[in-house]
Amino acid sequence: MRRAILVAVSGLVFGGFGFLAGCGDQGSKAPGIPTAPKWKGAAYRIAFDAKPGKPSAAGVTIPAIQYTANPEALERRATLVVRFDSSGVKRDQPIMDQMVMGPVDISGTEGALSADYMDGANKGLAHLLGAYCVKGKVKITVALARSSLSPQAGDAEVNSKRLSDWLPLEVVFKNPHPTC
């Protein structure tokens, strides 16, 4: 009986040390299960604050754009790229269907593009649509890109410097200075 108790106690003592040995510094050992990245997709996610409202005095209104950033891929500045569907434009010459805004400061992991910046985007898009005599509903897509994007960037440069996925929207354009 003594022998059985001695074996049981020694098993507990040495088993306890074996258990405690596994509780040491685990930083040098790689876990057996790979962890998935916390953030998937583009570095920034953008969304419209609301549905598009009535056209502004410029003739078109793009709703405020909110962003959420990957904390590991933050940028200090970005630029807004706006493309419109030019399939309804009837011109014999090439059509510029993209507008690249100037850089704007963005900070933190969440925020929104400023109202002044969006007002500039509305005016720029209205000027572009008015030049092509576009009327009524227009399909647009917007994306954030790195601030180093050139104003006349082609598709390859835009795609290589894009920070977010394209976000589609349909807006109404009323040309305040109809010349068509």
Order of alpha helices (4+ residues) and beta strands (2+ residues): alpha-beta-beta-beta-beta-beta-beta-alpha-beta-alpha-beta
